[in-house]
Each structure stands twice: as C-alpha cells, then as structure tokens.
Amino acid sequence: MDLVLKQAPIGRYQLRYLEVGTGTPVVLIHGLAGDYTAWLAQIELLRHRHRVIAFDNRGAGQSTQIDEPISTQDLAMDTLQLMDHCKVDRAHVVGRSMGGAVAQHMALMAPQRVLSLALCASFAQLDPLGRRVLQNMREALEWRKSWADHARHSVQNFVSAGFFNQYPERVAAIEKLLGGETRLPACYSRQNEACQQHNTLADLHRIGQPTLVMGGDSDPICSLTATRALVAGLPHAKAEIFADASHFFLMEQPARFNQLLLEWLEQ
C-alpha cells in the first residue's frame, strides 16, 4: 500500500496525516499508544469505498510533540481543524480507546460535522480498574525511562489471557511495536492523564448520531463496566462485545472487527 503522508498546520502544531480513497469521508483516530499506523489494515479495507483520513494525534508519531497539559477536548478540536484543512464538512468518525473519547467531544462540539460514531475499546469515563491500569503503565515508563521496559510491563493489559498464552509470537510482535515508540515520554504521560480525566457521562444524551460501541469482555482498561455505561448513556447506540478478547480485540479478532466496521459504515 503506497501512502503519501502530509503535514497539516493546526494552530501552532503540525499534524502528520494521510488521505486516501474517494467517497463518504471516514476519520480514524488512534488511541493513547501508537500513531496512524494502528489503522493500516482498516485504511486498506476502507480506501476502496471511502475517503479515509488517518493521522498522528498531537504528541504522538510525527506530529508536534510538546510537554504541556492537554485534554481530550483539545485533541477533538485538533481533529475538527484537520477536517477543515482537508475540506471535509462531515465524516464518519472511528475512534480507538482514547480516540473514542476524542470522537465523543467532536460529536458534542460540532454535531453537524459527525455522521456517525464507531467507538472501539473506549469509554465515557474509566472505571477504577481502568484508571489504575493507566496509572501503572505511566509509572512504569516514568520509573524505567525505557519504552521497551514499558512495553514488557504493559503488554498483558492489551490482550486476553487466552491470546497471550496461545500466540506468543504475536504477543512478542505487539510488545516490539509498543517498545519501539519514539515519542516524547512526557507527551504519553500528559495524554495518559487526559484519559483519566475524561468524563462525558453527563453529556452522552446529547450525542444524537448513531453509534457503534465495541468492546472486549476481558479488557481491564475499558472494562465491561465502562462499556455498559457508554452504551447506556448514548441514545442511539448499538453494542458489539468480543468474547475472550481484550483492549486490542482489533488485533485478536481482526476479521470480525473489520466486517462489523465495514457493515456499519455501509449502513
């Protein structure tokens, strides 16, 4: 897949992004870990039917990285301004983990610009377990000052026990991916805190767009407690739970995820 990456000036920041395909626009927002490459399989899947925009959040990948306070609302505003830059009036928005929290703010801030939402392993508010897991991962990075050590301490939070035990080579590949981060650790810590502070529970009733909520039943970060609260608060939510899967159910059960996403967008 030949992808041309560009830089968009968003205020005093630069966001790295790609734009491929034609059709109804779909904006893909990655989570706390990684960058736009978290969506490579979905970019290839969707580019033949949709105009796909994927990017690195501020503080991640090859976008501007500054050690400064940040919120999921700030990231939502960045994404809306990126849509402006790409001359996209309205789009389906697909968010993964923190990206789903960002997508919620987009729907609240500019509802006329969001056609639908697909929230993957996401949350309106983390439960105590999810907050503890994020705190532990942040402390592991700050104490060890090594992305490789952070990955070794964290990888078991992203996949189910069955997957971890059955597919050691795939787990090792995920650990290598997490450990290969090049971003400023302080930016990760700031966004980790933004996730812990995110709370849209009282505002979910104002999100009128059809919303697909997907979660893994073994996810300690965005647990079934958080997933059920998200579904209960949204007026037009459809839930899909991945059995025996965790936070990275997109990688554990890719065929099912891709099929659900494609069917959702085709509706």
N, C-alpha and C positions, 0 to 999 in steps of 0.2 A: 504494500500500500504506500503510494507516494504522497506524502503530506507536506504541504507548504505552510510553514509556521511564520506568523507575523507578530508585530508588536503594536499594541493599541495604547495611545496616550490617554490615561484616565486620571484626570486631575494631575497630581504630582507623581503619579505612578505609571509604570509601563506594565501592561498585561500581555504575556505571550498567549497567542490563540491560534486556532486553525478554523477554517471554514471550508466545508466540502459539500458537494451534492446540491440538488435542487428540490424544491417542493416546500411543504409547510415546515417552518423552522423548528428545530429542536435544540435547546441549550442544555448541555451536560455540565454539571457542577460536581467536582470531585470532593472528597472528604478531607479530614484532618491530615491523613497520611498521603504522600504521593503528589501527583500532578495530573495533567490532562491524560497521560498515558494509561491511567487507571481505566479509561474508556475505550482503548484501542479496538477491542472486539466489538463493542457497540457502535463505534464510528463506522467500521466496515459493514456492519449489519444494516445500519440506517441510511448510509450515504446514497444508496440507490433509490430511495423513496423520499428522503427528506433533505432539507438544507441543515446540516449539522454544524453547530458551533461548540467547540470544547476549548478549555483554556486553563491556565495555571492561576489559581487564586493569588491575590496579593500575599506576599510572604511565603510563596511556595514555587517550586520549579524554577523557571527562568523569568518569572515576574519580579517586580521590585520587592526587595526584602529590607525592611527597616524594623528595628526593635522599638516598637511603640504599642500602646494599648489599641485593641481592635475588638469589634463586636461582630456578630453575625449580621446585624443591620448594616454595618459598614460594607461587608462583603456583598450584601444584596444590592446596595447602591452601586458598587463597582460593576456588578453583573448587568444591571439595567443600563449603565452608561456604556458598557461594552456592546449591548444591543443597539444603542444609539449609534455607536461608531460603525457597526455593521449594517446600519439602516434596517433594522428588524423591528417592526412595530409590535408584533405579537408572536409568541412562541409557546410550544410545549416546553416545560421545564422539568428536567430529571435531575434529582439531587441524591447524592450518596452520603449517608451519615451526616457530617457537618454540612455537606452540600444541600441536604434536605432541609436543614434548619434555615439555611440561606434562602432556599426556594420559598419557604413559608413567608418570610419577610417580603420577598418580591411580590407575592400574591396579596399581602396586606398593604404594601406601599403603593403598588401600581396594578390593581386588579385587571384593568383593561388591557394589560400587556401580557397576561398569562392565560393561555388557552386551557391548559390542564397541568396537573402536577403528578409526578411519579416519585415517591419518597422511598428510598431504599435503605433499610437498616438505619432509620432516622428517628427523630424524637421531637416532641414539643418541649419536653423537659426531661433531663436524665433522672433516673431514679437513684437512690443512694448507692446501689451497686455500681451503676454506670459511672457515677462521679468518682467513686473510689478507684475503679479501674483506670480512669483517665489520670487521676492524681498519681497513682503508682507508676504509670508509664512516663508521665512527666518527670517524676522524681528520679526514675532510672536513668533518663537521659541527662538530667542536670547533675546527678551524682557521678555517673560514669564518664560523661562528656564524650561519648562514643555512640555513633548511630548503630554500629554493629552490635554493641552490647545492649543497646536499647531494643533492637530487634530480637535478640536472643531472649530477653526478659519479657517481651511483649507478644511474640508470635502466637502463643497459645490462646490469647484473647480473641483472635480473629477467626479461628476455625474450630469446628466441633471436635470433641474427643475422638469420635469415630474416624473423622478425616485425618486428624493428627496421627493416629495410630496406624491407619491403613495406607496412607500415602506419604511416607517420609520424604521422598524425593520432591514431591510437590510442596510440602511444608518447607523444605530447605530452600526451594526457589522463592517462596514468599518471604522467608527470612532474609534471603540475599537481597531481594527487592527492597524490603524495609531498611535493611542495613546499608544500602547503597545511597541513601539520601545525601544530598549536597547542600540542603537549605541551611540557613542560619538557625541553630537550635533555639535561639530566643524567639524566633517567629513561630516555631512549633509551640513553645510554651505559652505564648500570647494567644494563639488560636485554641489551644487546649483549654485555657481559661475561658475563652469566649464560648466554647461549647458548654462548659459547666454553668455559665451564667445565662445561657439561652433559655427563655421561658415564654412561649406563646400560648400556653394553655388557655388563658382567659380570652384570647383573641381568635382562636380557631373557628369559632362560629361565624366569623366574618369572611372566611375563605369560601367563596361560593363555587369555585371551579371543581369539576370532577377530579378526584384524587385517588390514585392507586398507591396503597401503602403496602410495602413488602417487608417482611422481617424473618429472621431465623429464630427458630424456637429455642436454640441453645446459645443465643447471643448474650454475653454478660455486659456489653457496652450499651446496646439499645435493646433491652430485655423485652420480654412479652408484656411486662407491666407498662413500660414506656410505649410500646407499640399499641397496646389496647387503649391507653389514654389518648394517643394521637387519633386513632380511628374513632373513638367515642366523641371527640370534640369536633370533628370535621363533618359538616352537613351532608357532603356527597362523597363519602369515602368507600372504597372497595378494598378489602384486605386479602392478601395472599401470604400465607405463612409457609415457610420452607422447613419441613420436618428434618430433624437431625442435621441442622446447619446452623452456622453462627454468623458473625458480623460480615464475613466475606462469602456469604452464600452465592454471590455472583460468580465466584471462582469455584466454589464447591459444587454448585449445580448450574453451570452456565447455560445448558440447553434449555432448561425450564425457564430460567430468568429471561433469556433472550426472546423466547417465544411469548412470554407474558408481556414483555415490554413492547414487542412488535405489534401484538394484537391490541394492546391498549392504545397505542398511537394511531393505529388504523381505524379505531372506533371514531 
